[in-house]
Amino acid sequence: MPKEVKDKQYAVCDKSLCNNRKFFDQTISCLNKGKEEENYKKGIKRCNGECFVYRNSDGKVEQGCGDCQGKDSKDCYACKKDYCNEEKNVYKHCWENNGKICKNKYLEECFTERTLTNEVNKGCGNCPSKSCKTCNKNRCNDGIGLKYFCRSKDLLENKNGVKECEKPECYIKAMNGSKNEFDFGCGACEISDLNCAQCNHGALCNTELFFKNVIYCWEKDTNNQKPLSVKKECKSECFVLRDLNGEVKQGCGKCPNKDSKSDCKTCKKRYCNVESLVPKQCWGNNGIICKTSFETPCFVEKMSNNKGINY
């Protein structure tokens, strides 16, 4: 470039007496950017043919003088007006699953969705569900930092009934079971709240149907004095067992190693495995154990001759 023009636009020709106003007016100015450069610059050397903008297979953009011969029209755009080779004229990339990409018009969206199994789904276009975010820059939907989603009753915070959460746990709490009134939100239930259910297996999992069908069991072994209301989802049924020594065990699943002298019951409702389902044991005479319903009391009495005790 001649030193005397510096940052002024100029055109170069190689024919005799070609450097006239007509030649200059037939050239155009282009945006210039190398593949590894962050930003474009307005070129001061004018182009004799076309300007181009090209998105490489790695998503990076080049701009300058030239054409798009042999290139896909989604990836490359050529034009003949000053500074017409803007990035918006080529398709951008959106991430898909498994490291693949799709191509979308520059002003259209990429999406990142939290699925029903709390995995991440990515692609081109608008969100396919409420547990989703969109963005509109090249390869913007990498999924990094995508939050979890729970149903929420706080319509002031989010009008579509969905709340973004830092952790996958969601809760649903029955406010008035007879009227099907519920509270929803991010986080776990209080262990002592028997009218609350929690889940973390997928986006927006805290539904009324989940609350209706989820099974929680009382948990107790011989080391515990009282049963615990553990918020661990049980897939099939709960059990309560009274063993030969009169000790009660409670938990999730079928009756464990039940023998003919132990009593065990199973059930399929939330916290249904209460101790009252199995008979209690009373002492009989001569060290014999008898069984009775949970509501029936055991007794002990002094014999009428005051010489013994009857059980």
N, C-alpha and C positions, 0 to 999 in steps of 0.2 A: 504494500500500500504506500503510495506517495506520502512523504512526511507532511506535506503542506495541507493535506485534507484532514488528517487526524480523525476526529470523531464525526466528520461530516459524511453524508452518503456520497458514494462514488460508484461508477460503473467502469468496467474494463472491456475494451474491444481490441481486436487484432487486425483490423483492416485499415487501409489507407483512408485518412480523413473521416474515420467513423465516429470520432468523439464529438458528436454534435447533440443539440437539444433533442432532436427526434429520436436518436438512439437511446438517450437517457430516459426519455418518457416511455419507451417500449420495454424497459426493464422494471423489475418489481423488487420490493424489499421483503425479506423473509425473517421470521423468528429463527434464531440459531441456538441449538442446544446439543451437546454431545451426550451420548448414552449414559455416561457416568456422572454427568453434571446435574446439580440439584435444580437449577433454574435456567430459564431461557434468557437470551439477550436479543434486543432488536438489532438485526444485522445492518451494518453500514455499507457493506459491499453489496450492490444490487445484483439480482440474478437475471440472467438472459432468458430463462425458460419458465420454470414453475417452482413453487415452494412445496415442500412436503412435510408431513408429520407422520412418524412411524412408531408403532408400539412393538417392541421386540417380544420374543417368546417368554422372556423373564419379566415382562411387565414394564421395563424401562422405556422411556420415550426419547426419540431423536427428532430434531427439527433442523431444516436448512434448505438449501437450494437443491432441486432435483425432482425426479418423478417417482412413480410407484410401480414401475414396470416389473411384472413378475411377483408382485406382492398381493396378499389378500386385501380386499377392499375394506374389511372390518379393521384391519391393522394399519392400513396406510391410506393417506388422503393427500391428493395433490391439487393445487389451485393456482390461480394467476392474478391475485390481487394482493396489495400490500398487506403484509402480516396476517395473511389468511390461514396460515398453517398452525392453528391453535390445537391444543391437546383435545379439546372437546369434540373435534371432528373424527376421532377414532374411538373405537370401542374400548372400554376399560375391562380389566379382569376382576372377576370375583372368585374367591376360593370355593371349591366344592369339597366333598369329603375325600379322605384318603390322598390329600395333597394335589388333587386335580384342580383345574380351573375351568370356568365358563366365561363367555364374553357377553358383555351387555353394553347397550348404548350409554354414552358418557353420563347423561343426566338420570339414568335409571338406577335402581337400588341394588345393593347386595344385602343379603340377610344372614343372620346367625340365630339359630333357633335352639332352645333347650327342649329336648324331646321328652316323651312320656316315660322314658327310662333314664332321664337326666344326662343323656349323652348330648353331643353337640352336632347339629346338622347345619350345613352351609350351602349357599348357592346364589344364583342370580334371581333378581326380582323382588317382589314384595313378600312380607312375612306370611307363611302358611298357617300360623297359629298366634295366639296371644302371648305365648311364652317366647318372645322373639324380639330382636332389635335389627334395625336397618342402618345402612351407611351408604355414602355415595362417592367414595374415593376409590382409586385403584387398589385392589387387593386389601380393602379395609376390613373385611370380615374374617379375620384370622381366628376369632373365637377366644383370644386371650382376654381374661378379665370378665368374660360373660357371667353374669350373676345367675342365681337360681330364681324360680318364680313360684309364688304361692297365691292361692285365691285370697282376696282381702275384702273385708266389709267396709273398709275406710274409703268411701267414694270421694271424699274430699282430697285424698292423696292420689288416687288413681281412679278415673271415672269408669274404666272398663273392668273394674273388680279384680285387677291383677297387681301384685306388689313384687318388686325386685328385692331379693334377699341375699345376704352374704353367705348363708349356709343352706343346705338342701332341706332341712327340717321344716315342715309346715304343720300347723295344727288346725283342728276344727273342734269347737266346743259347743255343746248343746246348751242354749240359754234357757229354753223352755221346751222340753221334749215333746209335750203334747201338741204344741203349736208349730213344731219344726222350725224353731228360731235358732240360728247358729251364729257364732262368731268365728271368723277365719283370720289367719295371719301367718307371719313368719315365726319360726321358732318351735320349741318343744312344749309339751304340756307339763304342768306341775304333777309330780308323781302321785300326789294325794287326790287329784281331781279325777274322779271316776267318770265324769261326764265329758271328758276330753280325749280325743284321739290324735295321734301324730303319725306322719309318714315322711319318708325321704326317698322313695323309689322313683319319683318322676315329677316333672313340672306340673303344677296345679293339681297335685294329688289329693289335696284336702277337700274332697267333695262330700256332699250329703250321702251319696251311695257308698263311698269308702267308710264313712262313719257308721252307716247301717250294717255293713257286712264285716267290719274288722272284728277280730276276736282277740281279746286280751285275757290272760289267765292270772289268777292268784298264784304266787310262787312261794313255796315254803318247803324246807327240808328239816331234818332233825336238829339242825344247828340254830334254827330261828324259832323264837317264841311266838311270833305273829306272822301271818302271811303278808307278802309285799305286793303292791299293785304295780308290777313292772310293766312299762310301756313297750313291750316287745311283741310285735305282731305274731300271732299263732295261726298257722296256715289251715289247720284242720279242726282240732278239738282240745278241750282242757280236761284234766283228770284231777280227782281227789281220792286219796288212798289212806286207809287206816290199817297199819300193819299189825302183826301178832302182839306187839308190845303196846298197842294203843296209840302209837305215834302217828301223826297226820303228815302226809306229803301232798303237795299241790304243785301243779305245773302244766306245761303245754304238751300235748300229745296223747297217745294211748296209755292205758294202764301199764305201768312198768313191772314186769316180772310178777304178776299177780299169782299168788298161790291160793289154794282152796280155802284157807282159813283167814285170808286178808279180805277186806272189803274195798272195792274200788268202783267209782262211777265216772263216766265221761259225759261231756255236754258241749254244746256248740254255740254258746252265746257269751257276750262280754262279761267277764268276772262271774261266770256261772258256777265255777268249781268250789263252792262253799263247803265247809266242813259238815253242815247239816245233811248233805246228800248221803253220807255213809253212817251206818249205825254206830252208836257209841258202845263202849264196853263197860260192864259192871262186874264187880266181884260177886261170885256166888259162894256158897259154902264149900269148904274143903279145898279152897284155892282154885275152884273152877270159874272160868270167865263166861258170863252170859252177854248177849247182845240185845240192845233195844233201840228203838227209834231215837233220833237225836233229841226230840222234845220230851221223851219220857224220862223221868228222873231215876237214878239208882237209889237204893235205900239200904240202911243198916239199922237194926233194932236189937234191943236187949231182950233175951228170952224171958218168958214169964216166970221161970224158976230162978232167974238171976244167975244162972250158971253158964250162960253162953251168949253168943252174939249170932244173930241170923242176918244174912246178906240177901 
